[in-house]
Amino acid sequence: MAFISVGGVKLSSEAYAASAIVLLPINSAANPFLYSNLPDLIWEKLKPIKDKVGRTESRSSSSALGQMTKQTDTGIPNDETKM
């Protein structure tokens, strides 16, 4: 509500009272779940999905890297191989 007020919108005192009656109890009811170990359990369940997505991305980047090295490998010696 503060962002709305800063934006220049005039809010009545009834709007503040309604938000206090509705939003504050919802926030209070959600806090035990938010600050318990529930988020950790959710992240544990999502970890296999995240790992699967990460492997897919690493495969595509490694294949792109392989293509880049094939394109640059022309058989012409560079400064590192002249020794």
C-alpha positions as CSV (number, residue, x, y, z in Angstrom):
1,M,0.0,0.0,0.0
2,A,2.9,2.3,0.6
3,F,4.0,1.9,-3.0
4,I,0.6,2.8,-4.2
5,S,0.6,5.9,-2.0
6,V,4.1,6.9,-3.2
7,G,2.8,6.5,-6.8
8,G,0.4,9.4,-6.1
9,V,-2.8,7.4,-5.5
10,K,-4.9,8.7,-2.6
11,L,-6.0,5.8,-0.4
12,S,-8.8,6.2,2.1
13,S,-8.5,5.1,5.7
14,E,-11.1,2.3,4.9
15,A,-8.6,0.8,2.5
16,Y,-5.9,0.7,5.2
17,A,-8.4,-0.8,7.6
18,A,-9.5,-3.5,5.1
19,S,-5.9,-4.5,4.4
20,A,-5.2,-4.7,8.1
21,I,-8.2,-6.9,8.6
22,V,-7.5,-9.2,5.6
23,L,-3.8,-9.2,4.8
24,L,-2.2,-9.2,8.3
25,P,-4.0,-12.4,9.4
26,I,-3.0,-14.2,6.1
27,N,0.6,-13.1,6.7
28,S,0.5,-14.3,10.3
29,A,-1.0,-17.7,9.2
30,A,1.7,-18.1,6.5
31,N,4.7,-17.3,8.6
32,P,5.0,-20.6,10.4
33,F,5.1,-22.4,7.1
34,L,7.5,-19.9,5.6
35,Y,10.0,-20.0,8.5
36,S,9.8,-23.7,9.2
37,N,11.7,-26.4,7.3
38,L,9.0,-26.6,4.7
39,P,10.9,-24.6,2.1
40,D,13.9,-26.9,2.5
41,L,11.7,-29.9,1.9
42,I,10.3,-28.3,-1.2
43,W,13.8,-27.6,-2.5
44,E,14.8,-31.2,-1.8
45,K,11.9,-32.4,-3.9
46,L,12.7,-30.0,-6.7
47,K,16.5,-30.8,-6.7
48,P,16.2,-33.8,-9.1
49,I,14.3,-31.5,-11.6
50,K,16.9,-28.8,-11.2
51,D,19.8,-31.4,-11.7
52,K,18.1,-32.8,-14.8
53,V,17.7,-29.3,-16.3
54,G,21.3,-28.5,-15.4
55,R,22.6,-31.6,-17.2
56,T,20.7,-30.7,-20.3
57,E,22.1,-27.2,-20.4
58,S,25.7,-28.5,-19.8
59,R,25.3,-31.0,-22.6
60,S,24.3,-28.3,-25.0
61,S,27.1,-26.0,-23.9
62,S,29.7,-28.8,-24.1
63,S,28.6,-29.8,-27.6
64,A,28.8,-26.1,-28.7
65,L,32.3,-26.0,-27.2
66,G,33.2,-29.1,-29.2
67,Q,31.9,-27.6,-32.4
68,M,34.0,-24.4,-31.7
69,T,37.2,-26.4,-31.2
70,K,36.5,-28.4,-34.4
71,Q,36.1,-25.2,-36.3
72,T,39.2,-23.6,-35.0
73,D,41.4,-26.8,-35.3
74,T,42.8,-26.1,-38.8
75,G,46.1,-27.9,-38.4
76,I,48.1,-24.6,-38.6
77,P,50.5,-24.4,-35.6
78,N,50.0,-21.5,-33.3
79,D,52.4,-19.9,-30.9
80,E,51.8,-22.5,-28.2
81,T,52.8,-25.4,-30.4
82,K,55.9,-23.9,-32.1
83,M,58.2,-24.7,-29.2
